[in-house]
Amino acid sequence: MNKEIKLSKNTMIVSETNSKGHIIYANSDFCKISGFTKEELIGKPHSMVRHEDMPRAAFKDLWKTVQKGKTWKGIVKNLCKNGDYYWVNATAYPVEKSNGKHRFISVRIKPTAKEIENAQKAYKKLLKEEK
Ligand SMILES: Cc1cc2nc3c(=O)[nH]c(=O)nc-3n(C[C@H](O)[C@H](O)[C@H](O)COP(=O)(O)O)c2cc1C
C-alpha cells in the first residue's frame, strides 16, 4: 500500500522551473520528501511528481495564473519515487530574469487537515468530470 508522507511544520519544499515547466532547481526538502535525488529531478518536466489523483484542471489553472504574471495558491497531492504521496500547500509565482525570460518558483508547506479534506473532495469531483 502506498502511504502518505506527512510534512513537518518546518518543511519547505522549493523548486524552480524554466518557461516549459522543466525543473532547474530543487532544494533538499524536495529530495528528502520525494525520495528523488537532485540529479533525478533537474532537467525533468515537473509533471514527473504528478499524482494520478490530481485533476489536470488544477495545473491548467496554475499555468494560466503564473503565465499572466500572478501568484497561484493551491493544495497539491504529489507522488514520491517509491509510489508514496504527500500533500502540500503550494504557492507558485513567476520571476522575470534580466534577459527577459520567465521562470517559475514554487514554495510548498504543510497543509492543514481541513485543507487536505476539502481539496480531496473537490479533486474527486473534477477528476470524474475529466474522465
Ligand atoms: C513552479 C511550478 C511548480 C509546479 N509544481 C508541481 C508539482 O509540485 N506537482 C505537479 O504535479 N505539478 C507541478 N507543476 C505543474 C506541472 O508543470 C504540470 O503542469 C502538471 O504536473 C500536470 O502535467 P501535464 O501538464 O503534463 O498535464 C508545477 C508547475 C510550475 C510552473
PDBQT file of the ligand as one rigid body, heavy atoms in Angstrom, charges set to zero:
ROOT
HETATM    1  C1  LIG A 201       6.616  26.453 -10.488  1.00  0.00    +0.000 C 
HETATM    2  C2  LIG A 201       5.803  25.236 -10.834  1.00  0.00    +0.000 A 
HETATM    3  C3  LIG A 201       5.682  24.208  -9.901  1.00  0.00    +0.000 A 
HETATM    4  C4  LIG A 201       4.949  23.062 -10.179  1.00  0.00    +0.000 A 
HETATM    5  N1  LIG A 201       4.841  22.102  -9.213  1.00  0.00    +0.000 NA
HETATM    6  C5  LIG A 201       4.167  20.969  -9.486  1.00  0.00    +0.000 A 
HETATM    7  C6  LIG A 201       4.076  19.941  -8.503  1.00  0.00    +0.000 A 
HETATM    8  O1  LIG A 201       4.585  20.041  -7.382  1.00  0.00    +0.000 OA
HETATM    9  N2  LIG A 201       3.400  18.809  -8.839  1.00  0.00    +0.000 N 
HETATM   10  C7  LIG A 201       2.805  18.651 -10.058  1.00  0.00    +0.000 A 
HETATM   11  O2  LIG A 201       2.203  17.586 -10.299  1.00  0.00    +0.000 OA
HETATM   12  N3  LIG A 201       2.864  19.619 -10.998  1.00  0.00    +0.000 NA
HETATM   13  C8  LIG A 201       3.512  20.764 -10.731  1.00  0.00    +0.000 A 
HETATM   14  N4  LIG A 201       3.566  21.761 -11.682  1.00  0.00    +0.000 N 
HETATM   15  C9  LIG A 201       2.751  21.603 -12.905  1.00  0.00    +0.000 C 
HETATM   16  C10 LIG A 201       3.409  20.762 -13.957  1.00  0.00    +0.000 C 
HETATM   17  O3  LIG A 201       4.226  21.605 -14.753  1.00  0.00    +0.000 OA
HETATM   18  C11 LIG A 201       2.346  20.082 -14.884  1.00  0.00    +0.000 C 
HETATM   19  O4  LIG A 201       1.559  21.052 -15.497  1.00  0.00    +0.000 OA
HETATM   20  C12 LIG A 201       1.440  19.122 -14.102  1.00  0.00    +0.000 C 
HETATM   21  O5  LIG A 201       2.199  18.161 -13.404  1.00  0.00    +0.000 OA
HETATM   22  C13 LIG A 201       0.422  18.377 -14.976  1.00  0.00    +0.000 C 
HETATM   23  O6  LIG A 201       1.042  17.707 -16.008  1.00  0.00    +0.000 OA
HETATM   24  P1  LIG A 201       0.622  17.984 -17.520  1.00  0.00    +0.000 P 
HETATM   25  O7  LIG A 201       0.816  19.462 -17.750  1.00  0.00    +0.000 OA
HETATM   26  O8  LIG A 201       1.506  17.112 -18.306  1.00  0.00    +0.000 OA
HETATM   27  O9  LIG A 201      -0.843  17.617 -17.600  1.00  0.00    +0.000 OA
HETATM   28  C14 LIG A 201       4.298  22.916 -11.438  1.00  0.00    +0.000 A 
HETATM   29  C15 LIG A 201       4.436  23.942 -12.378  1.00  0.00    +0.000 A 
HETATM   30  C16 LIG A 201       5.148  25.092 -12.085  1.00  0.00    +0.000 A 
HETATM   31  C17 LIG A 201       5.257  26.190 -13.102  1.00  0.00    +0.000 C 
ENDROOT
TORSDOF 0
